[in-house]
Amino acid sequence: MAGTVMIGGGAGTGALAYAGAPWSVVAVVAVFGIVVPGLIILMMVLFPTESEHKRDIWMAFVRFWDQRGERRRKDREDRRCRREERRRRREERRRKDRQERRRTRN
């Protein structure tokens, strides 16, 4: 990556506009120039580097994602069980309907 040059969002937008780039490219660079630094600042605020509570923050985050995943797995299992129950009831109704039709024919 020798020779790679990083420029800020404003400079990149200006350079692209000056070079005659399509407006969509200039707009994407402008949006990234605003969003990326904002996300970096947000992460620095949420996860400070010099904090005695940094481990607690990460553990709470990991615990949240684990619980979320567990809830999703449980919800999927519940939906699967309900689907199977509906299928069983539907098959039972069909079986009873067939038996009823056979009785009425005879």
C-alpha positions as CSV (number, residue, x, y, z in Angstrom):
1,M,0.0,0.0,0.0
2,A,2.9,2.3,-0.5
3,G,1.8,5.6,-1.9
4,T,-1.8,5.4,-0.7
5,V,-3.1,8.8,0.2
6,M,-6.1,9.3,2.5
7,I,-8.0,12.5,2.2
8,G,-10.9,13.8,4.3
9,G,-14.5,13.9,3.1
10,G,-14.5,17.5,2.3
11,A,-11.3,17.3,0.3
12,G,-12.4,14.2,-1.5
13,T,-15.8,15.7,-2.4
14,G,-14.2,18.8,-3.7
15,A,-11.6,16.9,-5.7
16,L,-14.2,14.7,-7.3
17,A,-16.4,17.6,-8.1
18,Y,-13.5,19.5,-9.6
19,A,-12.5,16.4,-11.7
20,G,-16.0,16.3,-13.1
21,A,-17.2,13.1,-11.4
22,P,-20.9,12.2,-11.7
23,W,-23.1,13.7,-9.0
24,S,-24.0,10.3,-7.5
25,V,-20.3,9.6,-6.8
26,V,-19.8,13.0,-5.2
27,A,-22.9,12.5,-3.1
28,V,-21.8,9.0,-1.9
29,V,-18.4,10.4,-0.9
30,A,-20.0,13.4,0.9
31,V,-22.3,11.0,2.8
32,F,-19.4,8.8,3.8
33,G,-17.4,11.8,4.7
34,I,-20.1,12.7,7.2
35,V,-21.2,9.3,8.4
36,V,-17.8,7.6,9.0
37,P,-16.3,10.2,11.2
38,G,-19.6,10.4,13.1
39,L,-19.5,6.7,13.7
40,I,-15.9,6.8,14.9
41,I,-16.7,9.6,17.4
42,L,-19.8,7.6,18.6
43,M,-17.7,4.5,19.1
44,M,-15.1,6.5,21.0
45,V,-17.8,7.9,23.3
46,L,-19.5,4.5,23.8
47,F,-16.2,2.6,24.3
48,P,-13.7,4.8,25.9
49,T,-10.1,3.5,25.9
50,E,-9.2,4.7,29.3
51,S,-12.1,3.3,31.3
52,E,-12.2,0.9,34.2
53,H,-15.7,-0.1,33.1
54,K,-14.7,-1.0,29.5
55,R,-14.8,-4.7,30.2
56,D,-18.3,-4.3,31.8
57,I,-19.6,-2.5,28.7
58,W,-18.3,-5.3,26.4
59,M,-19.7,-8.0,28.7
60,A,-23.1,-6.3,28.8
61,F,-23.0,-6.1,25.0
62,V,-22.0,-9.7,24.5
63,R,-24.7,-10.8,27.1
64,F,-27.3,-8.8,25.2
65,W,-26.4,-10.4,21.9
66,D,-26.4,-13.9,23.5
67,Q,-29.8,-13.3,25.0
68,R,-31.1,-11.9,21.7
69,G,-29.8,-15.0,19.9
70,E,-31.4,-17.3,22.4
71,R,-34.8,-15.5,22.1
72,R,-34.6,-15.9,18.3
73,R,-33.8,-19.6,18.5
74,K,-36.7,-20.1,21.0
75,D,-39.1,-18.1,18.8
76,R,-38.0,-20.2,15.7
77,E,-38.6,-23.4,17.7
78,D,-42.0,-22.1,18.9
79,R,-43.1,-21.3,15.3
80,R,-41.9,-24.7,14.1
81,C,-43.9,-26.4,16.9
82,R,-47.0,-24.4,16.1
83,R,-46.6,-25.2,12.4
84,E,-46.3,-28.9,13.1
85,E,-49.4,-28.8,15.4
86,R,-51.4,-27.0,12.7
87,R,-50.3,-29.6,10.2
88,R,-51.3,-32.5,12.6
89,R,-54.7,-30.9,13.2
90,R,-55.2,-30.4,9.4
91,E,-54.3,-34.0,8.7
92,E,-56.7,-35.2,11.5
93,R,-59.5,-33.1,10.0
94,R,-58.8,-34.5,6.6
95,R,-58.8,-38.1,7.9
96,K,-62.1,-37.5,9.7
97,D,-63.6,-35.9,6.6
98,R,-62.5,-39.0,4.5
99,Q,-64.0,-41.3,7.1
100,E,-67.3,-39.3,7.1
101,R,-67.5,-39.4,3.3
102,R,-67.0,-43.1,3.3
103,R,-69.7,-43.6,5.9
104,T,-72.2,-41.5,4.0
105,R,-71.5,-43.3,0.7
106,N,-72.3,-46.7,2.3
